[in-house]
């Protein structure tokens, strides 16, 4: 792992924060959300909300989102970046959306009319829908005929690994966003961006990834995040090592117990045969290592 990267990946905690979660300049976030919604209507304003939602009861779980924001129409956007494989990710996405839904309902004194839309958007580095060839998944509540029943909560999953369009095939802002996210390293090495990717929102985002242009404060924060991520990876490795060691110990103890049980059973069988030949109990005990009481039990 390179401890001094020249460019920061957008598929990293820090890369996500300086693009999607940049409070000082929301152009990239607004253009990205509009592209993901496949909407012609421009998003003009974004308000960042606390990315922690507390459970509604004492025993219920709270949640920490990568990003939670709201536009000028009151639409909520939960944006998540999932880098590693996670088989239950859809369930987690539902959990996030329902937490936000409960917050909106509580705000309305448990009245359900007029609830604003919630979009739960997930960027996935790994595939979670291996049976589908599509990289863009848009889901609302539908009936058995595919008719829409409710679209107050929308889940959008973007499997970046499946996006295979070439530069010449880019036509929408969603195409450009996913292409940039997947091929960031190639674009950064170019002296000049291709015309199709030269728009301000993409150019400004790419400029933020050059570590050489960071201020001292940004450098400090960036390296703090690297250290934190390194510590998390080290802790995960230590946890995996400890679990593997515990499993190995359990296996060895089970094998040892099995061997001992097998040896004991063999001793009992030998003792039975010696008793059947009429040999003295004390002699049988001495020969097999069993106690006189154990041998007497065998004779019953």
C-alpha positions in Angstrom: 0.0 0.0 0.0 1.4 3.4 -1.0 1.6 5.7 2.1 2.2 8.8 0.0 -0.3 8.6 -2.9 0.0 11.4 -5.5 -3.7 11.4 -6.1 -6.6 10.5 -3.8 -9.2 8.0 -5.0 -12.8 9.2 -5.0 -13.5 5.7 -3.8 -12.0 6.5 -0.4 -13.3 8.1 2.7 -11.4 11.3 2.1 -12.1 11.3 -1.6 -15.8 11.0 -0.9 -15.7 13.8 1.6 -13.9 16.4 -0.6 -16.3 15.8 -3.5 -19.7 14.7 -2.5 -19.6 16.2 1.0 -17.8 19.5 0.3 -20.0 22.0 2.1 -18.0 25.0 0.6 -18.8 24.0 -3.0 -21.9 21.7 -3.6 -21.7 21.9 -7.5 -20.4 18.3 -7.8 -22.9 16.9 -5.3 -25.8 18.7 -7.0 -24.9 17.7 -10.5 -24.3 14.1 -9.4 -27.6 13.8 -7.6 -29.4 15.3 -10.6 -27.6 12.8 -12.9 -28.4 9.8 -10.6 -32.1 10.8 -10.5 -32.0 11.1 -14.3 -33.8 14.4 -13.9 -33.8 17.5 -16.2 -34.6 19.7 -13.3 -31.5 21.4 -11.8 -30.9 21.0 -8.1 -30.1 24.6 -6.9 -29.6 24.3 -3.2 -28.4 21.6 -0.8 -28.6 21.6 2.9 -26.4 19.2 4.8 -28.1 17.4 7.7 -26.6 15.5 10.6 -25.4 12.2 9.3 -26.3 10.5 12.5 -29.9 9.4 13.1 -30.7 8.2 16.6 -33.0 5.2 17.2 -36.5 6.1 18.2 -36.5 3.8 21.3 -34.0 3.1 23.9 -33.2 -0.3 22.5 -33.3 0.6 18.8 -30.2 1.1 16.8 -28.9 4.5 15.6 -27.1 4.9 12.3 -24.3 6.9 10.8 -24.6 7.7 7.1 -21.8 8.8 4.8 -23.9 11.7 3.7 -27.4 13.0 4.5 -28.7 16.1 2.8 -31.9 17.8 1.6 -32.6 19.9 -1.5 -34.8 23.0 -1.9 -37.9 20.8 -2.4 -37.4 18.9 0.9 -36.2 15.7 -0.8 -33.9 13.7 1.4 -30.7 12.1 -0.1 -28.8 9.4 1.8 -25.6 8.8 -0.1 -23.4 5.8 0.7 -20.1 4.5 -0.6 -19.6 0.7 -0.1 -16.1 -0.4 -1.1 -16.0 -4.0 0.2 -18.4 -6.9 -0.5 -21.4 -7.0 1.9 -24.0 -9.7 1.2 -26.7 -7.9 3.2 -26.2 -4.5 1.8 -29.8 -4.1 0.5 -31.1 -4.8 4.0 -28.8 -2.1 5.4 -30.0 0.4 2.7 -33.6 -0.3 3.8 -32.6 0.2 7.4 -31.2 3.6 6.5 -34.2 4.7 4.5 -36.7 3.6 7.3 -34.7 5.5 9.9 -35.0 8.7 7.8 -38.7 7.9 7.2 -39.4 7.6 10.9 -37.7 11.0 11.4 -40.0 12.6 8.9 -43.1 11.0 10.4 -42.1 12.0 13.9 -41.7 15.6 12.7 -45.3 15.5 11.5 -46.8 14.2 14.7 -47.2 10.7 13.3 -49.2 12.0 10.4 -48.4 10.4 7.0 -49.7 12.9 4.5 -47.2 15.2 2.8 -44.1 13.2 3.4 -41.2 14.3 1.3 -39.3 11.8 -0.9 -36.3 9.9 0.3 -33.6 8.7 -2.0 -31.2 6.1 -0.7 -28.2 6.2 -3.1 -25.5 3.6 -3.0 -22.2 3.6 -4.9 -20.9 0.0 -4.9 -17.4 -1.0 -5.8 -18.4 -4.7 -5.8 -21.4 -6.4 -7.4 -24.3 -7.2 -5.2 -26.7 -8.3 -8.0 -24.5 -10.9 -9.9 -27.6 -12.2 -11.8 -28.2 -8.8 -13.4 -26.1 -7.3 -16.2 -27.3 -3.7 -15.4 -25.2 -1.3 -13.3 -28.0 1.1 -12.5 -30.8 -0.2 -10.3 -33.8 2.0 -9.4 -36.4 0.6 -7.1 -39.7 1.7 -5.5 -42.7 -0.2 -4.1 -44.5 -2.1 -6.9 -47.2 -4.7 -7.2 -47.0 -8.1 -8.9 -47.7 -6.5 -12.2 -44.9 -4.0 -12.0 -47.3 -1.1 -11.3 -46.0 1.6 -9.0 -47.7 1.5 -5.6 -45.5 4.1 -3.8 -42.5 6.1 -4.6 -41.9 8.0 -1.4 -38.8 5.9 -0.8 -36.5 5.1 -3.7 -33.4 2.9 -3.6 -30.8 3.5 -6.2 -27.8 1.1 -6.5 -24.9 1.9 -8.8 -22.5 -1.0 -9.4 -19.4 0.8 -10.6 -17.6 -2.4 -11.6 -20.3 -3.2 -14.2 -20.0 0.2 -15.9 -18.1 -0.5 -19.2 -18.9 2.4 -21.5 -16.0 3.9 -23.4 -15.2 7.6 -23.7 -16.9 7.8 -27.0 -20.1 6.3 -25.6 -20.6 8.8 -22.8 -23.8 10.7 -23.4 -25.4 11.6 -20.0 -24.0 13.1 -16.9 -24.5 9.8 -15.1 -22.3 8.2 -17.7 -19.7 10.9 -17.1 -19.9 10.5 -13.3 -19.4 6.8 -13.3 -16.7 6.9 -16.0 -14.8 9.5 -13.9 -15.2 7.4 -10.7 -14.0 4.2 -12.4 -11.2 5.8 -14.5 -10.0 8.6 -12.2 -6.4 7.5 -12.3 -6.3 7.6 -16.1 -8.0 11.0 -16.3 -5.6 12.6 -13.7 -2.6 11.7 -15.9 -4.0 13.5 -18.9 -2.6 17.0 -19.6 -6.1 17.9 -20.8 -9.4 16.3 -20.1 -11.4 15.0 -23.1 -14.0 17.5 -24.2 -16.9 15.3 -23.1 -15.5 15.4 -19.5 -14.3 19.0 -19.4 -17.4 20.5 -17.6 -16.7 22.5 -14.4 -18.3 20.0 -12.0 -16.0 17.2 -13.2 -12.9 19.3 -13.6 -13.2 20.9 -10.2 -13.7 17.5 -8.6 -10.6 16.0 -10.2 -8.5 19.0 -9.2 -9.2 18.2 -5.5 -7.5 14.8 -5.7 -3.9 16.1 -6.3 -2.2 15.8 -2.8 0.5 18.2 -4.0 -2.1 21.1 -4.1 -3.4 20.5 -0.6 -3.1 23.2 2.1 -1.1 22.2 5.2 -4.5 21.7 7.1 -5.8 19.5 4.3 -2.6 17.5 4.3 -2.9 17.0 8.0 -6.5 15.9 7.8 -5.7 13.6 4.9 -2.9 11.8 6.7 -5.0 11.6 9.9 -7.6 9.7 7.8 -4.9 7.5 6.3 -3.7 6.7 9.8 -7.2 6.0 11.0 -7.9 3.7 8.0 -4.6 1.9 8.6 -5.5 1.4 12.2 -8.9 0.0 11.3 -7.3 -2.4 8.8 -4.8 -3.5 11.4 -7.5 -4.1 14.0 -9.5 -6.1 11.4 -6.4 -8.2 10.6 -5.8 -8.8 14.3 -9.4 -9.8 14.8 -9.2 -12.2 11.8 -6.0 -13.6 13.2 -7.5 -14.1 16.7 -10.6 -15.8 15.3 -8.5 -18.1 13.1 -6.3 -19.0 16.2 -9.4 -19.7 18.3 -10.9 -21.9 15.6 -7.6 -23.8 15.3 -7.4 -24.3 19.1 -11.0 -25.5 19.2 -10.2 -27.9 16.3 -7.1 -29.3 18.1 -9.0 -29.7 21.3 -11.8 -31.6 19.5 -9.3 -33.8 17.8 -7.5 -34.5 21.1 -10.8 -35.3 22.8 -11.7 -37.6 19.9 -8.4 -39.4 20.2 -8.7 -39.8 23.9 -12.3 -41.0 23.6 -11.1 -43.5 21.0 -8.3 -44.8 23.2 -10.7 -45.1 26.2 -13.1 -47.1 24.1 -10.3 -49.4 22.9 -9.2 -50.0 26.5 -12.8 -50.9 27.5 -13.0 -53.4 24.5 -9.7 -55.0 25.6 -10.9 -55.2 29.2 -14.1 -56.9 28.2 -12.2 -59.6 26.2 -9.8 -60.2 29.1 -12.8 -60.6 31.5 -14.5 -63.0 29.1 -11.4 -65.2 29.3 -11.8 -65.3 33.1 -8.8 -63.2 34.0 -8.6 -61.5 37.4 -10.1 -58.0 37.7 -6.9 -56.6 39.3 -4.8 -58.0 36.4 -7.2 -56.5 33.8 -7.0 -53.1 35.6 -3.2 -53.2 35.6 -3.1 -54.3 32.0 -5.5 -51.6 30.6 -4.9 -48.7 32.9 -8.6 -48.7 33.9 -9.7 -48.6 37.5 -11.1 -51.6 39.2 -14.4 -49.8 39.5 -14.6 -49.1 35.8 -13.9 -52.7 35.0 -16.6 -53.8 37.4 -19.0 -51.6 35.6 -18.1 -53.3 32.3 -18.9 -56.7 33.9 -22.5 -55.8 34.8 
